Structure formats: C-alpha cells, structure tokens
C-alpha cells in the first residue's frame, strides 16, 4: 500500500495547458503540478538521480548536495517551495511521481503527447522508475 493511495491525481485543462491536480499537501502539490513540457525533464532527472528546479519550487536528491553547500544534509528527496520543504524517502518519491506520470499516460488521448518525439524516451524512463520501485518490494 502506498502513502498516496488516499490522494487524487488527475489531469485537468488549465488556462494554457494540461496539468496534474492533486489533493496532496504543500509543498508536494507544487512538484506534481507541472506542465507537459517539464514531463520528460523530470523523468530523465529521476532516472539519473538528480533534482530539478522549476521556477520557485523543485526537488533535490540527497546526492545533489556537496559538502560546501549551505543546505542541511538530509536522506531521501527534498521537495521545496519558497516557504516550505519536506523530505520523502526515495521509495515514497518514486511512488508519488509514478502516480503523476501515470495520470499523464492514461490521459494521452486528451493531450496527444504520444505524438511528441520525446514520448518514447519518457515512457522508457517511467518504466525504469517503475522497475526501481518494484525492486524495493
């Protein structure tokens, strides 16, 4: 059972584009509410184990920090916005983002991303993340 089972993840049309909306609290809700142009970048970064910053919010892996960084050390993945930050385990973060990616994948008939040249690589990255999550048990 996933920590995210009681939360909703659905794709809705915004003013300009499709976005995932969720019932997950701040700052996590901001990390899932990105537009389709960010989708492949986030999946690729997760496969590589690196964070992504998007305007005023983003996520960092514990391995992104150097000794000379001003950040307090943490174990897992830190999700942040201008006012808050939360640290999730690597497993919880993978589970969360797989829910987000699946919301995009099952709704492809609405947004036609499967026509984008990066779509096959995105699906490959999602399957890599899914296999990593499954290997954890």
C-alpha positions in Angstrom: 0.0 0.0 0.0 1.3 3.4 -1.0 1.2 6.5 1.2 -0.5 8.2 -1.8 -3.5 5.8 -2.1 -5.9 8.3 -0.4 -5.0 11.1 -2.7 -6.4 12.0 -6.1 -4.1 12.6 -9.2 -6.0 13.8 -12.3 -5.2 15.7 -15.4 -7.2 18.9 -15.9 -7.1 21.6 -18.6 -5.8 24.9 -17.2 -5.8 28.3 -18.9 -3.0 27.4 -21.2 -2.3 23.7 -20.9 -3.0 20.4 -19.1 -1.7 20.0 -15.5 -2.0 17.3 -12.8 -4.1 18.3 -9.9 -3.9 16.5 -6.6 -5.1 16.6 -3.0 -1.6 16.2 -1.7 -0.4 19.0 0.7 2.2 21.7 0.2 4.9 21.8 -1.0 4.4 18.4 -2.6 1.4 19.6 -4.6 3.6 22.1 -6.5 6.0 19.4 -7.6 3.2 17.4 -9.3 1.6 20.5 -10.9 3.9 20.9 -13.8 3.1 21.3 -17.4 3.8 18.7 -20.1 7.0 20.4 -21.4 8.6 19.6 -18.0 7.4 16.0 -18.0 10.4 14.4 -19.9 12.9 16.5 -17.9 11.5 15.3 -14.6 11.5 11.6 -15.5 15.0 11.8 -17.0 16.3 13.5 -13.9 14.7 10.9 -11.6 16.4 8.1 -13.6 19.7 9.9 -13.2 19.1 10.6 -9.5 19.3 14.3 -9.8 16.9 17.1 -8.7 15.1 19.6 -10.9 14.3 23.2 -10.1 11.2 24.8 -11.7 10.8 28.5 -11.0 10.2 28.7 -7.3 9.8 25.0 -6.5 11.6 21.8 -7.2 13.2 18.7 -5.7 16.7 17.7 -4.7 18.2 14.3 -4.1 20.5 13.8 -1.1 23.3 13.1 -3.6 22.8 16.5 -5.2 24.4 18.2 -2.2 28.1 19.0 -2.0 30.0 19.4 1.3 30.4 23.1 0.7 26.6 23.7 0.1 24.7 25.7 2.7 21.9 23.2 2.8 21.4 21.0 5.8 22.1 17.4 4.9 19.1 15.0 4.5 18.4 11.5 3.4 16.0 11.0 0.6 14.4 13.6 -1.7 13.7 17.1 -0.6 10.7 18.8 -2.2 10.6 22.6 -1.7 8.7 25.8 -2.5 9.6 29.3 -1.3 8.1 28.8 2.1 8.3 25.1 2.9 10.3 21.9 2.4 9.6 18.3 3.1 11.8 15.2 2.8 10.5 12.0 1.4 12.2 8.6 1.2 13.4 7.6 -2.2 10.7 5.0 -2.4 7.9 7.4 -1.4 9.1 9.9 -4.0 9.2 7.3 -6.7 5.7 6.2 -5.8 4.4 9.8 -5.8 5.9 10.6 -9.2 4.7 7.3 -10.8 1.2 8.4 -9.9 1.8 11.7 -11.6 3.3 10.1 -14.7 0.5 7.6 -14.9 -2.1 10.4 -14.8 -0.3 11.8 -17.9 0.0 8.4 -19.6 -3.6 7.3 -19.2 -4.8 10.7 -20.4 -2.7 10.8 -23.6 -5.8 10.8 -25.8 -6.7 14.3 -24.3 -3.3 15.9 -24.7 -1.7 13.9 -27.6 1.7 13.8 -26.0 2.3 10.4 -27.6 2.9 12.3 -30.8 5.8 14.2 -29.3 9.3 13.0 -30.3 10.4 12.6 -26.7 7.4 10.4 -25.7 9.1 7.0 -26.2 12.1 8.1 -24.1 9.7 9.4 -21.4 7.9 6.0 -21.3 11.2 4.2 -21.1 12.2 6.4 -18.2 8.9 5.8 -16.4 9.4 2.1 -16.8 12.9 2.4 -15.3 11.5 4.2 -12.3 8.7 1.6 -12.0 11.2 -1.3 -12.1 13.3 0.5 -9.4 10.2 0.9 -7.2 9.3 -2.7 -7.7 12.8 -3.9 -6.9 12.4 -2.3 -3.5 9.5 -4.6 -2.7 
